[in-house]
Amino acid sequence: MKMGCVGCLILLIALTFIAVVVGAFFFLSSNIFEEPRFEAVDWSRSDASAARSTLREIILRDTGQSGRKDPVLLSEREINALVARHLAETAGLRFDPFAIRLAQGQFLLQGRTVLRSLLQGVPFAQLAAYLPASQLDRRLWISVRGHIAVQPGEPGGKAGQARVVLTEFTLGTQPVGNWPFFVVMGSAGGGLLEWRVPGTLRDVDIEDRRVVIRTR
């Protein structure tokens, strides 16, 4: 057997092992399908347009078209609509219901989706074709707690980087840590947690029921 074939075999065994371990966790742990305590937030999808309009001010400042220095504010309603649309458009993650609560420097995101929407990484996306639809369409709750960190760039030049720092990740009522999310979502999961921001953006603070964005 050639070494290349040996390498492929080892890779296949490793991927199969990961799939079995994570798959067993998902399908054998009944806690992941239990409903957690959920507090709804009053918002509508139309609030996303208002949020995007507000965020354009940051771009105007970065390009020198606005001289304003006051903080840019996004309400809890706007954040809910903006994030829900971003998750749906970027990763096909649709939740019903869905809520983000903002308080004391952190956010708590909660939503209910179907299992198949999480199986986007290799080899789970490929294995999903062989799983019963009844299992793939099982609805489960996701609860995520964390905050936002910003690595500033240069105003009008080098873009900055923002990322979500996860401190808790729960499926149903089962705390699982962050690794199952990154394993089953693959690159789509990582892309949701990091994004480029205008270089003029300095920091993002989470306050009670609002987000405060400061620029330079």
PAZAPA-4460 file (N, C-alpha, C; in steps of 0.05 Angstrom, whole numbers, plus 32768, in hexadecimal, padded with zeros to 4 digits):
% residues 216
    n_x    n_y    n_z   ca_x   ca_y   ca_z    c_x    c_y    c_z   seq   type   mol
   8011   7FE8   8000   8000   8000   8000   8012   8019   8000     1      M     A
   800C   802B   7FEF   801C   8044   7FED   8017   8055   8006     2      K     A
   802B   8066   800C   8029   8078   8023   8011   808B   8020     3      M     A
   800C   8094   8007   7FF6   80A6   8002   7FDB   8098   800A     4      G     A
   7FD9   807F   8003   7FC0   8070   800A   7FBE   806C   8028     5      C     A
   7FD5   8067   8035   7FD6   8064   8052   7FCC   807E   805F     6      V     A
   7FD6   8095   8054   7FCD   80AF   805F   7FB0   80B3   805C     7      G     A
   7FA5   80AB   8045   7F88   80AE   8040   7F79   809D   8054     8      C     A
   7F83   8084   8058   7F75   8072   806A   7F75   807D   8086     9      L     A
   7F8C   8087   808F   7F8D   8092   80AA   7F7A   80AA   80AD    10      I     A
   7F79   80BB   8098   7F67   80D2   8099   7F4A   80C9   809A    11      L     A
   7F43   80B4   808B   7F28   80AA   808A   7F21   809F   80A6    12      L     A
   7F33   8090   80B2   7F2E   8085   80CD   7F2A   809B   80E1    13      I     A
   7F3B   80B0   80DF   7F39   80C6   80F2   7F1E   80D4   80EF    14      A     A
   7F16   80D9   80D6   7EFD   80E7   80D1   7EE5   80D6   80DA    15      L     A
   7EE7   80BC   80D6   7ED2   80AA   80DE   7ECF   80AA   80FD    16      T     A
   7EE7   80AA   810A   7EE7   80AA   8127   7EDA   80C3   8132    17      F     A
   7EE2   80DA   8127   7ED6   80F3   812F   7EB8   80F3   812B    18      I     A
   7EB0   80EA   8113   7E93   80E9   810D   7E84   80D7   8120    19      A     A
   7E8F   80C0   8127   7E82   80AE   8139   7E7F   80BA   8155    20      V     A
   7E96   80C6   815F   7E96   80D1   817A   7E82   80E8   817C    21      V     A
   7E84   80FB   8169   7E72   8112   816B   7E55   8109   8164    22      V     A
   7E52   80F7   8151   7E37   80EE   814B   7E2A   80E0   8162    23      G     A
   7E3A   80CF   8170   7E2F   80C2   8188   7E27   80D6   819D    24      A     A
   7E37   80EB   81A0   7E30   80FF   81B4   7E15   810C   81AD    25      F     A
   7E12   8113   8193   7DF9   8121   818B   7DE1   810F   818D    26      F     A
   7DE3   80F6   8186   7DCB   80E5   8184   7DC6   80D6   819E    27      F     A
   7DD9   80D3   81AF   7DD5   80C4   81C8   7DD0   80D6   81E0    28      L     A
   7DD7   80EF   81DF   7DD2   8101   81F5   7DB7   810D   81F2    29      S     A
   7DA4   8104   8202   7D88   810F   8200   7D86   812B   8209    30      S     A
   7D9A   8135   821A   7D99   8150   8224   7D9A   8165   820E    31      N     A
   7DA7   815E   81F7   7DAA   8172   81E3   7D90   8178   81D4    32      I     A
   7D7C   8168   81D9   7D62   816D   81CC   7D4D   8178   81E0    33      F     A
   7D56   817E   81F9   7D44   818A   820C   7D43   81A8   8209    34      E     A
   7D2D   81B4   8211   7D29   81D1   820E   7D34   81E0   8226    35      E     A
   7D46   81F3   8222   7D50   8203   8238   7D3D   8219   8240    36      P     A
   7D43   8227   8255   7D33   823F   825B   7D39   8254   8246    37      R     A
   7D23   825F   823B   7D26   8272   8225   7D16   828B   822B    38      F     A
   7D24   82A2   8228   7D16   82BC   822C   7D16   82CA   8211    39      E     A
   7CFE   82CE   8206   7CFB   82DB   81EC   7D03   82F8   81ED    40      A     A
   7D0B   8303   81D6   7D12   831F   81D2   7D00   8329   81BC    41      V     A
   7CF4   8341   81C1   7CE2   834D   81AD   7CF3   8359   8196    42      D     A
   7CF2   834D   817E   7D00   8358   8167   7CF2   834E   814E    43      W     A
   7CF8   835B   8138   7CEE   8352   811E   7D04   8353   810A    44      S     A
   7D01   8344   80F4   7D17   8342   80E0   7D1C   835D   80D2    45      R     A
   7D08   836E   80D2   7D0C   8389   80C6   7D20   839A   80D5    46      S     A
   7D25   8393   80EE   7D39   83A2   80FE   7D55   839F   80F2    47      D     A
   7D5A   838A   80E2   7D75   8386   80D7   7D7C   839D   80C4    48      A     A
   7D68   83A7   80B5   7D6E   83BD   80A3   7D76   83D6   80B2    49      S     A
   7D69   83DC   80C8   7D71   83F2   80D9   7D8D   83EF   80E4    50      A     A
   7D94   83D7   80EB   7DAF   83D2   80F6   7DC4   83D6   80E1    51      A     A
   7DBF   83CC   80C9   7DD2   83CF   80B3   7DD6   83ED   80AB    52      R     A
   7DC0   83FC   80AD   7DC2   8418   80A7   7DD3   8426   80BC    53      S     A
   7DD0   841E   80D5   7DE0   842A   80EA   7DFE   8423   80E7    54      T     A
   7E03   840A   80DF   7E1F   8402   80DB   7E2D   840F   80C4    55      L     A
   7E1E   841A   80B1   7E2B   8428   809B   7E3A   8441   80A4    56      R     A
   7E32   844B   80BB   7E40   8463   80C6   7E5E   845C   80CB    57      E     A
   7E63   8443   80D4   7E7F   843B   80D9   7E8F   843C   80BF    58      I     A
   7E84   8433   80A9   7E91   8433   8090   7E96   8450   8087    59      I     A
   7E83   8461   808B   7E86   847E   8084   7E9D   848A   8093    60      L     A
   7EA0   8483   80AD   7EB6   848D   80BD   7ED1   8482   80B3    61      R     A
   7ED1   8469   80AC   7EEA   845C   80A3   7EF4   8468   8089    62      D     A
   7EE1   8471   8078   7EE9   847C   805E   7EEB   849B   805F    63      T     A
   7EE8   84A6   8077   7EEB   84C3   807A   7ED3   84D3   8071    64      G     A
   7EBC   84C6   806C   7EA4   84D4   8063   7E93   84DE   807B    65      Q     A
   7E9B   84D6   8093   7E8D   84DF   80AB   7EA2   84E6   80C0    66      S     A
   7E9E   84FC   80CD   7EB1   8504   80E2   7EA6   84FF   80FE    67      G     A
   7E90   84F1   8100   7E85   84EB   811A   7E96   84D8   812A    68      R     A
   7E96   84DC   8145   7EA6   84CB   8157   7E95   84BE   816D    69      K     A
   7E7B   84C5   816D   7E6A   84BA   8182   7E66   849C   817E    70      D     A
   7E61   848D   8194   7E5D   8470   8191   7E46   8469   817F    71      P     A
   7E49   8453   8171   7E33   8448   8160   7E24   8434   8171    72      V     A
   7E0A   8437   8173   7DFA   8427   8185   7DE7   8414   8175    73      L     A
   7DE6   83FB   817E   7DD3   83E8   8173   7DC2   83DD   8189    74      L     A
   7DA8   83DE   8186   7D96   83D4   819B   7D95   83B6   819B    75      S     A
   7D8B   83AB   81B0   7D88   838E   81B2   7D76   8383   819C    76      E     A
   7D61   8391   8195   7D50   8389   817F   7D60   8388   8165    77      R     A
   7D70   839C   8160   7D7F   839D   8147   7D94   8387   8146    78      E     A
   7DA1   8381   815C   7DB5   836C   815E   7DA8   8351   8158    79      I     A
   7D90   834C   8163   7D82   8333   815E   7D7D   832F   8140    80      N     A
   7D72   8344   8133   7D6B   8342   8117   7D84   833F   8106    81      A     A
   7D99   834E   810C   7DB1   834E   80FD   7DBF   8332   80FE    82      L     A
   7DC1   8327   8116   7DCF   830D   811A   7DBF   82F7   810D    83      V     A
   7DA4   82F7   8111   7D93   82E2   8106   7D96   82E2   80E7    84      A     A
   7D96   82F9   80DB   7D9A   82FA   80BE   7DB6   82F1   80B6    85      R     A
   7DCA   82F9   80C5   7DE5   82F2   80BE   7DE9   82D3   80C0    86      H     A
   7DDE   82C7   80D4   7DE1   82AA   80D7   7DD3   829B   80C0    87      L     A
   7DBB   82A5   80B9   7DAC   8298   80A3   7DBA   829C   8088    88      A     A
   7DC4   82B4   8082   7DD0   82BA   8068   7DEC   82AE   8066    89      E     A
   7DFB   82AE   807B   7E17   82A6   807A   7E1B   8287   807D    90      T     A
   7E0B   827B   808F   7E10   825F   8095   7DF6   824E   8092    91      A     A
   7DE0   825A   8089   7DC8   824A   8087   7DBC   8241   80A2    92      G     A
   7DC4   824F   80B7   7DB9   8249   80D2   7DA1   825A   80D7    93      L     A
   7D8A   824D   80D7   7D70   825B   80DC   7D64   8251   80F6    94      R     A
   7D5C   8264   8107   7D52   825D   8121   7D35   8267   8124    95      F     A
   7D26   8257   8132   7D0A   8260   8139   7D02   8250   8152    96      D     A
   7D00   825E   8169   7D05   827B   816D   7D23   8281   816F    97      P     A
   7D28   829B   8173   7D44   82A4   8175   7D45   82BD   8186    98      F     A
   7D59   82BF   8197   7D5C   82D6   81A8   7D79   82DA   81B1    99      A     A
   7D81   82F3   81B2   7D9B   82FB   81BD   7D95   830F   81D3   100      I     A
   7D9F   8309   81EB   7D9D   831C   8201   7DB8   8328   8207   101      R     A
   7DB8   8342   820C   7DD1   8351   8210   7DD2   835B   822D   102      L     A
   7DE7   8355   823B   7DE9   835F   8257   7E05   835A   8262   103      A     A
   7E10   836D   8271   7E28   836A   8281   7E40   8360   8270   104      Q     A
   7E44   836C   8259   7E5C   8366   8249   7E5B   834D   8239   105      G     A
   7E44   833F   8238   7E43   8327   8229   7E27   8323   821C   106      Q     A
   7E26   8310   820A   7E0C   830A   81FD   7E05   82ED   8204   107      F     A
   7DEB   82E8   8203   7DE0   82CD   8204   7DCF   82C9   81EC   108      L     A
   7DD7   82B7   81DA   7DC8   82B1   81C2   7DBA   8296   81C6   109      L     A
   7DA0   8295   81C0   7D91   827C   81C2   7D7F   8279   81AA   110      Q     A
   7D7E   8261   819F   7D6D   825D   8188   7D68   823F   8184   111      G     A
   7D53   8239   8176   7D4C   821D   816F   7D4F   8219   8151   112      R     A
   7D5D   8204   8149   7D61   81FE   812D   7D5F   81E0   812A   113      T     A
   7D65   81D6   8112   7D65   81B9   810D   7D81   81AF   810C   114      V     A
   7D85   8195   8112   7D9F   8189   8114   7DAE   818B   80F9   115      L     A
   7DA0   8188   80E3   7DAE   8188   80C9   7DBC   81A2   80C3   116      R     A
   7DB2   81B8   80CE   7DBF   81D2   80C9   7DDA   81D4   80D5   117      S     A
   7DE0   81C3   80E9   7DFB   81C4   80F6   7E0F   81B3   80E8   118      L     A
   7E06   819F   80D8   7E19   818C   80CC   7E24   8196   80B2   119      L     A
   7E36   81A9   80B4   7E41   81B6   809C   7E5F   81B0   8097   120      Q     A
   7E6D   81A6   80AB   7E89   81A1   80A8   7E8E   8185   809D   121      G     A
   7EA7   8180   8094   7EAF   8165   808B   7EB5   8154   80A4   122      V     A
   7EAC   813B   80A5   7E9C   812C   8091   7E7E   812D   8096   123      P     A
   7E75   813E   80A8   7E59   813D   80B0   7E45   8145   809A   124      F     A
   7E4D   8158   808A   7E3C   8160   8074   7E38   8148   8061   125      A     A
   7E4D   8138   805D   7E4B   8121   804B   7E3B   810B   8058   126      Q     A
   7E3F   8107   8072   7E31   80F1   8080   7E14   80F7   8083   127      L     A
   7E0C   8111   8083   7DF0   8118   8087   7DDE   810B   8072   128      A     A
   7DE9   8106   805A   7DD9   80FB   8044   7DD0   80DE   804B   129      A     A
   7DDE   80D1   805E   7DD8   80B6   8065   7DC8   80B3   807F   130      Y     A
   7DC2   80CA   808B   7DB4   80C9   80A5   7D96   80CD   80A0   131      L     A
   7D85   80C1   80B1   7D68   80C3   80AE   7D5F   80E0   80B0   132      P     A
   7D4C   80E8   809F   7D42   8103   80A0   7D35   8109   80BB   133      A     A
   7D2A   80F5   80C8   7D1E   80FA   80E2   7D32   8103   80F7   134      S     A
   7D4B   80FA   80F4   7D60   8102   8106   7D6A   811E   80FE   135      Q     A
   7D6E   8122   80E4   7D79   813B   80DB   7D66   8153   80E1   136      L     A
   7D4D   814D   80E1   7D39   8162   80E5   7D31   8166   8102   137      D     A
   7D3F   8158   8114   7D39   815C   8131   7D41   8178   8139   138      R     A
   7D30   8184   8148   7D34   81A0   8150   7D44   81A1   816A   139      R     A
   7D57   81B2   816C   7D66   81B5   8185   7D6D   81D2   818A   140      L     A
   7D71   81D8   81A3   7D77   81F3   81AC   7D95   81F7   81AF   141      W     A
   7D9E   820F   81A7   7DB9   8217   81AB   7DBA   822F   81BD   142      I     A
   7DCB   822F   81D1   7DCF   8246   81E2   7DED   824C   81E3   143      S     A
   7DF3   8265   81DC   7E0F   826E   81DA   7E13   8287   81EB   144      V     A
   7E28   8287   81FB   7E2F   829F   820A   7E4B   82A8   8203   145      R     A
   7E4F   82C2   8201   7E6A   82CC   81FA   7E6C   82EA   81F8   146      G     A
   7E82   82F3   81ED   7E86   8310   81EA   7E95   8315   81D0   147      H     A
   7E99   832E   81C9   7EA6   8335   81B0   7EC1   8342   81B5   148      I     A
   7ED5   8339   81A7   7EF0   8345   81A9   7EF7   8351   818E   149      A     A
   7F05   8368   818F   7F0D   8376   8176   7F2B   837A   8175   150      V     A
   7F37   8374   815F   7F52   837B   8159   7F52   8392   8145   151      Q     A
   7F56   83AB   814E   7F53   83C2   813C   7F67   83C1   8124   152      P     A
   7F5E   83CD   810E   7F6F   83D1   80F7   7F79   83ED   80F6   153      G     A
   7F7A   83F9   80DE   7F83   8414   80DB   7F6C   8424   80CC   154      E     A
   7F63   843A   80D8   7F4E   8449   80CB   7F54   8450   80AE   155      P     A
   7F41   844A   809C   7F45   8450   8080   7F59   843E   8072   156      G     A
   7F63   842A   8080   7F77   8418   8073   7F72   83FB   807B   157      G     A
   7F84   83F0   808C   7F82   83D4   8093   7F69   83CE   80A3   158      K     A
   7F5A   83BA   809A   7F42   83B2   80A9   7F49   83A5   80C3   159      A     A
   7F36   83A7   80D6   7F3A   8399   80F0   7F2C   837E   80EF   160      G     A
   7F2E   8370   8106   7F22   8356   8108   7F11   8354   8122   161      Q     A
   7EF8   834B   811F   7EE7   8347   8136   7EE2   8329   8139   162      A     A
   7EDF   8320   8151   7ED9   8304   8155   7EC8   8300   816D   163      R     A
   7EB8   82EB   816C   7EA7   82E4   8183   7EB6   82D0   8194   164      V     A
   7EB9   82D6   81AD   7EC6   82C4   81C1   7EB0   82B5   81D0   165      V     A
   7EAE   829B   81CB   7E9A   828B   81D8   7EA3   8282   81F3   166      L     A
   7E92   8286   8207   7E98   827D   8222   7E86   8266   822B   167      T     A
   7E6F   8262   821E   7E5E   824C   8223   7E50   8243   8209   168      E     A
   7E4D   8229   8206   7E3E   821F   81EF   7E2E   8207   81F8   169      F     A
   7E14   8209   81F5   7E02   81F4   81FF   7DEF   81EB   81EA   170      T     A
   7DEC   81D0   81E7   7DD7   81C5   81D6   7DC1   81BA   81E7   171      L     A
   7DA9   81C4   81E3   7D93   81BD   81F5   7D99   81C7   8211   172      G     A
   7D9C   81B4   8223   7DA4   81BB   823F   7DBF   81AF   8245   173      T     A
   7DCE   81A6   8230   7DE7   8199   8234   7DFE   81AB   822D   174      Q     A
   7E0E   81B5   8241   7E26   81C4   823A   7E3A   81B2   822C   175      P     A
   7E45   81BB   8215   7E56   81AA   8205   7E71   81B6   8200   176      V     A
   7E76   81CF   8208   7E8F   81DB   8200   7E8D   81E4   81E3   177      G     A
   7EA3   81EF   81D8   7EA2   81FA   81BD   7EA8   81E6   81A7   178      N     A
   7EB7   81D1   81AE   7EC2   81C0   8199   7EAD   81B2   8187   179      W     A
   7E96   81A9   8191   7E83   819C   817F   7E79   81AF   8169   180      P     A
   7E76   81C9   8170   7E6D   81DC   815D   7E81   81DF   8146   181      F     A
   7E9B   81E2   814D   7EAF   81E5   8138   7EB3   81CC   8128   182      F     A
   7EB0   81B4   8135   7EB4   819B   8126   7E9D   8197   8112   183      V     A
   7E84   8199   811A   7E6E   8193   8108   7E69   81A9   80F4   184      V     A
   7E6F   81C2   80FB   7E6A   81D8   80E8   7E81   81DD   80D5   185      M     A
   7E99   81D4   80DC   7EB0   81D7   80CB   7EB7   81F5   80C7   186      G     A
   7EC0   81FB   80AF   7EC9   8217   80AA   7EB2   822B   80AC   187      S     A
   7E99   8222   80A8   7E82   8234   80AA   7E7F   823E   80C6   188      A     A
   7E86   822E   80DA   7E84   8236   80F6   7E98   824C   80FD   189      G     A
   7EB1   8248   80F4   7EC6   825B   80F9   7EC0   8276   80EC   190      G     A
   7EB5   8275   80D4   7EAE   828D   80C5   7E99   829E   80D2   191      G     A
   7E88   8291   80E3   7E73   82A0   80F0   7E7F   82B0   8108   192      L     A
   7E96   82A8   8112   7EA0   82B4   812B   7EB6   82C9   8126   193      L     A
   7EBF   82CD   810D   7ED3   82E1   8107   7ECB   82F0   80EE   194      E     A
   7ED0   8309   80EE   7ECA   8319   80D6   7EDA   8333   80D6   195      W     A
   7EDE   833D   80BE   7EED   8356   80BA   7EDC   836E   80C1   196      R     A
   7EE8   8383   80CD   7ED9   839B   80D3   7EE9   83B3   80CA   197      V     A
   7EDC   83CA   80C5   7EEB   83E2   80BC   7F01   83E9   80D0   198      P     A
   7F18   83F2   80C6   7F2F   83F8   80D6   7F2A   840D   80EC   199      G     A
   7F16   841E   80E8   7F10   8433   80FB   7F02   8428   8114   200      T     A
   7EF8   8410   8113   7EEA   8405   812A   7EFD   83FE   8140   201      L     A
   7EF8   8409   8158   7F0A   8405   816F   7F02   83EF   8181   202      R     A
   7EE9   83EE   818A   7EE0   83D8   819C   7EC2   83D6   819B   203      D     A
   7EB9   83BF   81A5   7E9C   83BA   81A7   7E96   83B1   81C3   204      V     A
   7E84   83C0   81D0   7E7C   83BA   81EC   7E5F   83B2   81EC   205      D     A
   7E59   839D   81FC   7E3E   8394   8200   7E34   839F   821A   206      I     A
   7E1F   83AF   8219   7E12   83BA   8231   7DF6   83AE   8234   207      E     A
   7DE8   83B6   8248   7DCD   83AC   824C   7DBB   83B4   8234   208      D     A
   7DB3   83A1   8225   7D9F   83A4   820F   7DAA   83B5   81F8   209      R     A
   7DC4   83B8   81F5   7DCF   83C6   81DE   7DEC   83C0   81DA   210      R     A
   7DF6   83C5   81C2   7E12   83C2   81BB   7E1D   83DE   81B5   211      V     A
   7E35   83E5   81C0   7E41   83FE   81BC   7E5B   83FA   81AC   212      V     A
   7E5C   8407   8194   7E73   8404   8183   7E82   841F   8182   213      I     A
   7E9B   841E   8189   7EAB   8437   8189   7EC0   8436   8172   214      R     A
   7EC4   844E   8167   7ED6   8451   8151   7EEC   8465   8158   215      T     A
   7F00   8467   8146   7F17   8479   814B   7F15   8490   8137   216      R     A
***
